[in-house]
Amino acid sequence: MAEQISKQQEFVLRTIEERNIRFIRLWFSDVLGTLKSVAIAPAELENAFDEGIGFDGSAIEGFARHTESDMLAKPDPSTFSILPWRTEAPGAARMFCDITMPDGSPSHSDPRNVLRRTLDKAAKMGYTCYTHPEIEFFLFKSQPEKGVAPVPVDQGGYFDHTPAVVGHDFRRQAITLLEAMGISVEFSHHEGAPGQQEIDLRYADALSTADNIMTFRHVIKEVALEQGFYASFMPKPFTDHPGSGMHTHVSLFEGENNAFYDAEAEFHLSQVGRSFVAGILKHAAEMTAITNQWVNSYKRLQGGGEAPSLINWGRSDRGALVRIPMYKPNKENSTRIEFRSPDSACNPYLAYAVMLAAGLKGIEDGYVLEESEQAEALPANLHEAIVAMEGSELVRQTLGEHVFEFVLRNKRAEWQDYRRQVSAYELDRYLPVL
């Protein structure tokens, strides 16, 4: 393993010299999923690989208290990519980082480490987890101003062939940049609401997918700004139109074999797959504050438009929390489940960690997948999600004590701030009559 890392580091150092890369951006995520970045010169990179780059963890959302602020960002050479929108010489590149403490131990507050711990548990059980996200977002004509409703770039609907200057050119440029960074795209199209787009990333291991989602959100915003638009991953910006989800397809593999496939089972979904689904359903409410972490997230979940509001599963029900996609003959490896509650504004590292942990718990404890006739409701707002998460041993163990407590503190503060606001709805409805 050390030899492989060394070869990866050598490749990065050689490429930087050959391609005249002068700026290396080190990327990582805070606990809420905001992308953080620090740029270093090529001369500093070998030291960064060996020792990391020091920074003040207390200045990063959820990372550390002031009494334990020293942290290190260590670049992961396997994530090296040249930034294709910085094509003029000298160029720029990026790598994702793992965050460590000064003694070299992994930081408990690093979301990437949270997901890696869960993937390590899956590996000990013999599984590799693959994910494939369908990422929805909105394009607006300009950056919204405070108190002014955003204006979508078009009035298109689902699969509509909108004017090329808006949808097609945007998606084409975004996909070109993503693929230049090694991120494969499977589908892209106009979604159901005005200005709403969807781009689906190809299957990858869960950690790579989470890195790809972070990159995706940055690329989309870069392309939008370049074309004079504004892109937003806000879950539900419009009352009367569907919100933006991030439906995620999931499968577990044992070596080369899809652990979710059983030729003789109903829907060809194996007992492992059924227990995985049962785990997600059983723990769905308690992990919703992670998969849907914003006050606005619940406007999407409760707003219809095929967004799930119940803890249920099904084959053809597009509003189900977990859907079993149709089996394609002779494509055993495509057997999977689709988890539909996450939105595109979540922290993908934490969301995938709790989703996977819930499914693995179902496998470990032999959960039985029951029919969904009497389905319970998902949390209807952020407060209900906080209450459900507070008592969850599964989410606490998965996130670790530090991240678990920070998320709860942060979400309680967000809910309290939201509760005290006087909304435009209240002013419009009550001011004229009361």
N, C-alpha and C positions, 0 to 999 in steps of 0.2 A: 504493500500500500504506500509506504514512504517513497519507494522507488517510482511509483506511478505519479505521486504528487510532484516529485522532483522533476520528472519528465514534463509534466504539465507546466511547471514553473519555468523550465528551460524554454518550452515552446512560447510561452507568453513573453519572456524577456527577448527572445530572438525576433518574434513578430513585431514587437514595439520598436526595435531598432530598424528592422527592414522596412516597416511602413511609416517611419518617421512620426511615431506617436509621441506627442509632447505632454499630453494631459491624460492621466489615468484617474477616472472617477471611481471612488469606492462607495458602493451603495449598500444600504441596509434599511430595515424597516423599524419604526417605533412600534409600541404595543398597539396603537390604533390603526396601523397599516399605512402610515404616511411615509413616503420614500425620503430617506436622508442621504446626503452625499457629501463627500469631501474629496477634493482633487489633490493629487500628489504628482511630483515630477518623476520621470523614469528613473532618475538616480536614487530615488527613495524606495523603489519597488522591492529590491532584494531584501532590504531591512524590513519592509512591511510583511513580506512572506515569512521571514524568520521570527520577527518579534511583534508585528502588528503596529498600527498607528494609534497613539494615545488620544483620547478625547474625554470630555467632561460628561459622564453618563447622566448626571443630575439635570443637565440641560435638555435631555431627550425625554419625550413623553413616556413615563412609566418605567424608565430604565433604572434609576437609582436615587437613593436619598443623598443629601449633600454630604453626609458623613462617609459615604462609600462611593464617591463619584468617579474615581479613576477607572477607565475601561480601555480596552484595546479592540480595534477593528482589524481582523486578519483576513485579507482577500482570499477568496476561493478561486484558484486558477482555472478550475473546470468551467467557471461561468464567464470567462473572458470573452468579450465581444467588442469589436470596433463600432463606434457610434456612427451609423451611416448617414445621419443628417449633419455630421461635422466632416464633410468630405474635403474641404479645402485644407491645404497643408499649412501648418502641421495639424495632424489629426488628433482625435480623442478616442479613448476606449473606456470600458467600464468592467468592473467585477463586483459581484456580490460578496459581502463579508460575513464572517462569523464573529460574533462579539464575545470576547473573553475577559476574565478578570486579570489583574496584574500577574497573578501566579500561573496564568495559562489555562485555568479551568473555564469551561463554558459558562457564559453568563445565563443565569436563570431567567433574565428578563428579555433575552433575545428571542423574538418570535420564530426565527429560523431554527433555533435550537429546540424550541418547544415541539415543532413539527418533526424534527429529526429524532427526538426521543421517542415519539409515537411510532415513527417508521422503524426504529430499532426494535421496538416491542413487536411489531408486525413481523419483522425479519426473524426474530427468535421463535415466532410461531410458524415460520416457514413461508411467509407471504411477502410479496412485493405488491405495492399499491399503485395502480395507474388511474389517472384522472384526465378528464376531457371537459373543459368548461365552455359554456355558451355565454358569451359576455355581451350584455346589452348596455347601451349608453345613449345619451341624447346629444345632438348637435344643435347649437343655437346660433343665430345670426351674429350675436356679439356677446361679450361678457355681461351677464345680467347686472343691473344696478339695484341697489337696496330699495325695496318697496315697489319695484317695477317688475311685472310679469315677464318671464323670458319668452323670446320669440323663436320658434323652431325654424330651421333652415328650409323646411318644405312642409307640405300638407299630405305627404305620402302615407300609405298604409302598408300592411303586411305583404312583403315580396313585390311591392310596387316598383316599377321601373321609372325612377325619378330622373329629373334632368341631370345629365352627365356632370355638369359643373359642380353639382352639390354632392349627391350620394356616391355615384360610381367613381368619380375621380378621387374623392376623399378615401374611400375604402381601398381603391387600387394603390394609392400612394402609401397608406398605412400598412397594407399587407406587404408591399414591396420592402418597406423598411424593416418590418418584423422578420421577414424571411431572410433579409440580409444579416440579421442578428442571430440566425439559427432557430427562429421560432416558427414552426410550421403552422399554417392556417388551413383549416379544412373547408369551412363555408363562410360566406358573408352575404348579407342581404339587408333590405330595409325591414324594420320591425313594424309592429302594429300601430304605434302612435306617430303623430307628425314629428319629423326630425329624429326619430329613434332608429338606431342602427344595431345590428348584431354581427359579431365576428366570433367564430368558433375556432378554438385552438385544437390542434391535433393531440391525440393521446400522448402522455409522457408520464414518467414517475411523478409522484405527488410533490416532491420537493422541487423538481424542475418546473412543474406546472405553476407552483406558487411563485417562483422566481419569474416565470414567464408572464404571469398576471401583473406583477409589479412593473415589469418592463412594458407590457401592453398598455397599461394606464398612462404611463409617461409618454410613450410614442403617440398615442391617440391625442393627447393634449398638445404635443409638439406639432403634429400635422395640422390640427385644427387651428392653432395660432398662426401657422405659416399660411394657411389658406384664408385667413381672416374670419374664422369661426371661433366658437367656444364649445368645448366638449365637457360634458358633466356625467359623472357616475352616480349622481344623486338618485336614490331609489325611486322617488315618485315626485317629480316636479310639477305635474299637472293633476288636478282633481279629476278631470273627466277622461283621462287617458291612462292606459296601463303603465305600470312602473317598470324599472329595469332590474331584471334578475340576473343571476349567474348560475343557471341550472348546471349541475356538475354530474357527469357520468363517471361511475366508479366501478372498478373490478379488481379482484385480487388474483394474483398468479402464484402457483407453486412451481417454480422453475419455468418451464415452457408451457405448462398446463394452466388453463383458466379454471380457478377454483370455484367459480360461480356456475360452471357449465355441468349439466347432467342430462345426457341424452334421453333418459327415461322419465325425468321429472316434469311436472306441470310448468309450462313456460320455459322448459329446459333450464330452470333455475335450481341449482343444487341446494342441498341442506345447508352448506356453508353460506351460500348466498342468501338463503331465507333467514338464517339466524343473524346474518349481518344486517339485513333490512329490519328485522325485529329489534335489534339493538338500537338502530337509528330511531325507530318509532318510540321505543320505551324511554329514551333519553332526549327526545326532540325538544321538549319544552325547556329543559334545563340548559341546553346549549344554544337556544335561540338568541340570547343576548350577545353571543359571539358571531353567529352566522348572520345576524340582523342587528347590528350594534347601534344604530342611530334612531332617534325619535321618529324620523321620517320613514325609516324602514317599515314601520307598522302600517303606514298609510298604503304602502304597496300590498302587504300581506292581507290587509282587510279591504282592499279596494277592488277585488275581483280581477278580471283580465287574466284568468288562469293562474293567478298567484295562489299558493296554498294557504288556507286558513285553518285546516283540520289536520290532525295527526293520523293520516291514512295512507294506504298504498293501493295501487291498481295497475292494470295493464294499459288501458286506453284512456283513462281519466287524466286529462291534461291539467286538472286542478289538484291532483293528488300530491301529497308531500313527497312520496317516493313512487316513481313509475318504473315498471318493468318494460323496457323497449322490446319490440317484436324481434323474435329470433330469426336470423337469416340463415337459410339452409347452407350447410357446409362452411359456416363461419363461426365455429365454436368460440374462437377468441374474442368475438364481438359481444358475447353474452355479458350483460352488465346491468347495473341499476342506475337510475337517474334521481338524484337528490335535488329537489326543486326550491327549497326555501332560501338558500343563500342569495344575497344581492351583490351587485358588482362593486359596492362600497365597503365590503367587509375586509378584514385583514385575512388574506388567503392562507397564511401560515397557521393562524390560530383556528380558522374555520375548518380547514382540512384536518387539523390535529384532533379537534373534538369530534368531527364526523367519523374519522377513522377509529378513534378510541371507542366511540359508542358501538360501531359495527363489530370491532374486535371483542368487546365485552359480550355482545350477543353470541359470538362464536364460542368464546371461552365458557360461558355459563349455559350454553345450549338453549338460548331463547327460542320459543316456538312462534312462528309467524301466524297470527290469527287473521281471520277476515276482518274487514274494517266497517262492519255495519254500524257500530256505536262509537264512532270516532270522537275523541276529545278534541277540543280546540287548541290550536297554538296560542301562545300569549298574544293578547290583543293590543298590547302597547308595551313600551319599554319598561314600565314599572312592573308589569306582570312577569316579564322576562327576567328582570333582576331578582324578583322574589323566587322564581323557579331556580335560578342559577345559585342563589345563596346557599341552598341546602344540598347542592349536588356534589357528592364525593367524587364522582367520575370527572367532572369538569375541573374540580380543585386539583386532583391528582394529575390530570393531563396538562393543565397550564402551569402547575407549580404554584406554591403559596404566594410568591411575589406578584406574578402576573394576575392570578385570580383576584387578589385583594385590590390591586390597582384598577382592574377593569370594573370591579364593583363600585369603588369610590368614584371613578370617572363617570360611570353611567348614572349613579345616584345624583351626582351634581348636574349632569345634563338634564335628567328628568325634572329636578327641582327648578332649574332655570326655565325649562319649557313650560312648566305648570303655571308659573307666575306671569307669563306673557299674555297680553291682551291682543288677540288675533284680529285680522281684517274681517274674518267671518263674524266675530262678536260685534265689532263696530257697525258693520253693514246691517246685521240682523236686529240689533237691540237699540242702537242709538236713535233711529228714527221713531221708535214706538214706545220707548220707556222714559 
